[in-house]
Structure formats: structure tokens, C-alpha cells
Amino acid sequence: MFPNVEGRYLQAVVVLAAELNFTRAAHILHISQPALSKQITELEEQYQLRLFVREKGRIVDITDAGRAFVEEARSALFHTERAIHLARAAHEGSESVLMVGHSHHANQDWISTILAIRLPLYPKLRVRLATRFAMELVRSVLAGELSLALVTAPPEDGQITAVPFARAPLYAALSEDHPAAGKERLTLRDLAQDDWIVFARQVHPVIYDAILETAHLEAIAPRDAHDTFTAQQAVYLVSQHAGIAIFAEPPCLGCHDGVLIKPLSDKSLSFETSLIMRTDQDSRAVNEFGRAFLKKYSPQRLAEKQMDLPLPA
């Protein structure tokens, strides 16, 4: 980390990296667009770094230096926020604080369910949400920084208990004039002649490998695949006619004119989202909260799997 960097600068870089749009990022941060631009410029000039790639004043990509900065900035912000909330909870006499992680594009119904859960045995339980990329969520659960997390296609790991509660296909973004634009659902075969834009492998290796393996089985050789880190960035590249994009969760519809979002019908590209926690989790509050969340989704289908949660005696 760089010394003496104010938290507001870290937050500005993290949010702008996720949105790649000054207007949307400024709205999220509750500041003006000129103020956000000034913060980023000051930070880059102070440390003689280039964090973002700009074209005509617009953010189009994040540099390697920017990605390294964002990863550390997220960690610093997370630990700062966690320290504040734990201290506040202790000051107010709360019995515990539950840290729950989710992806940037998690279904809002899942978030609403998390926020609505009340445990009679733990009336003072406080819930804190944290947004991370999939692999960051897994690492944070393993490190004990998160109590629970909602992760699509989590990797197999003996230290993690994963209970699936929803299944969804991958999605593709393509231009309105694409030959397959009229189809309701697409296959990789429909996209075989396009340049592909996919999440970088470090963002989600399970999904990345599944895409390339399915393409190999279909005898498709992806052309000039571009790596991205956010769905917004991928959709922007599609809007600039750089190819088609494939991702796990659809970004906001209407983010860019002329871009359509379609589900993929390939069975091998449909993935379960799971509630994950450490296998050695011994907090009754955490396990009760997990069961309360899972009860909302397919209780009959998941009844036996829920019993696998490491609820202490």
C-alpha cells in the first residue's frame, strides 16, 4: 500500500474501477463528477502512476498498476470498515457482527433476504455486507474475514461448506446487429466467429475454464479473447464493437445503447450459486443465519444439504 493515502481516495479508485464511468461512480460516492476526477488526478500525480486508461476524458480500462492498487485498496477499506463496525457493535453491546459477502451483481432478492433475517435467539445480531469478486469472497471466508458469502460456482475445497440455492446460465452481450441478435437464447456456436471478451481467469477460474473447455469440445477456437474484470467494462467493449462478452451475472440492462444481453443455453455453462462458510465454523449464530437464508430458497430440494452446515451441538 502507498503511505498516507486518505480513505476517500481509496474508495474513489475502487468504485471507479468497478464502474469505469465517472458519472455513475460519482453518483455512488455522493460527490460531483469534477470532484471525483480531481481526486483521481491528484492521486495519480502525487505518486506518478497511471491507474486508468482514458480516451477523450472517458475511462475505458484500468491499467496493471491500477489493478494492483485496487486489490490492496479493497483490502484496506474492508479491514478499516470491519474494525469500525466491530468496535461499534462492542460499544453498543451487540452479541455479534455477521460479515456476509456477495458479488457486485448479486440478485437483489438475495440481498433483501439477508437484510430481512431476524434470529429470535440473537436479537442484537448485526449484519454487515461486503462486495467482492468471487475468488476474493472465497479467500475472505477462509481467512475468517467473512462469516458467510454467496458465491457462484465456488471451487471445491475441503475447508469450505457450500450449499447451492440457485442456478443460472452464463450470459452474453452482443450488438443489436449481430446475426444471432434475434434469438432468445444463444449457444457458443452462435458466437464462434466473434472476438470474445471474458473475465480474466483470476476473477473466476472455474467459470473461465468451463467456457474454454466447452469451446474446445465444440471445436471452437476463441478469436482474440480480451480479459476484463467487470461486467460494465465488458459491455463497454461490446458497445465499441470489440467483440461479444460472456459473464456470469448480467450487468444493468440499458447500460449502453445498441447492446443486447442474452442467456446461453449450453448446459455446461449453467452454474449454481452457493452459500459458503468455513467447514470448521463453530458459531451457532452464523449457522442459524445460514439456515434462515437457505430456508427461503427451495427448502425441499436443499433440506438434506442444509443439515451439512457445521452447526455446533
Residue, then its C-alpha position, 0 to 999 in steps of 0.5 A: m500500500f502507498p503511505n498516507v493515502e486518505g480513505r476517500y481516495l481509496q474508495a474513489v479508485v475502487v468504485l471507479a474501477a468497478e464502474l469505469n464511468f465517472t458519472r455513475a461512480a460519482h453518483i455512488l460516492h455522493i460527490s460531483q463528477p469534477a470532484l471525483s476526477k480531481q481526486i483521481t488526478e491528484l492521486e495519480e500525480q502525487y505518486q506518478l502512476r497511471l491507474f486508468v486508461r482514458e480516451k477523450g476524458r472517458i475511462v475505458d480500462i484500468t491499467d496493471a498498476g491500477r489493478a494492483f492498487v485496487e486489490e490492496a485498496r479493497s483490502a484496506l477499506f474492508h479491514t478499516e470498515r470491519a474494525i469500525h463496525l466491530a468496535r461499534a457493535a462492542h460499544e453498543g453491546s451487540e452479541s455479534v457482527l455477521m460479515v456476509g459477502h456477495s458479488h457486485h451483481a448479486n440478485q437483489d432478492w438475495i440481498s433483501t433476504i439477508l437484510a430481512i433475517r431476524l434470529p429470535l435467539y440473537p436479537k442484537l445480531r448485526v449484519r454487515l455486507a461486503t462486495r467482492f469478486a468471487m475468488e476474493l469472497v472465497r479467500s475472505v471466508l477462509a481467512g475468517e474475514l467473512s462469516l458467510a458469502l454467496v458465491t457462484a460456482p465456488p471451487e471445491d475445497g475441503q475447508i469450505t461448506a457450500v450449499p447451492f440455492a440457485r442456478a443460472p446460465l452464463y450470459a452474453a452481450l452482443s450488438e443489436d446487429h449481430p446475426a444471432a441478435g434475434k434469438e432468445r437464447l444463444t449457444l457458443r456456436d452462435l458466437a464462434q466467429d466473434d472476438w470474445i471478451v471474458f473475465a480474466r481467469q483470476v476473477h473466476p477460474v472455474i467459470y473461465d475454464a468451463i467456457l474454454e473447455t466447452a469451446h474446445l469440445e465444440a471445436i471452437a477456437p476463441r478469436d482474440a479473447h480480451d480479459t476484463f474484470t467487470a461486467q460494465q467494462a465488458v459491455y463497454l467493449v461490446s458497445q465499441h464493437a470489440g467483440i461479444a462478452i460472456f459473464a456470469e451475472p448480467p450487468c444493468l440492462g440499458c447500460h449502453d445503447g445498441v447492446l443486447i444481453k442474452p442467456l446461453s443455453d449450453k448446459s455446461l455453462s449453467f452454474e449454481t450459486s452457493l452459500i459458503m462458510r468455513t467447514d470448521q465454523d463453530s458459531r451457532a449464530v452464523n449457522e442459524f443465519g445460514r439456515a434462515f437464508l437457505k430456508k427461503y430458497s427451495p427448502q425441499r430440494l436443499a433440506e438434506k444439504q442444509m443439515d451439512l452446515p457445521l452447526p455446533a451441538 
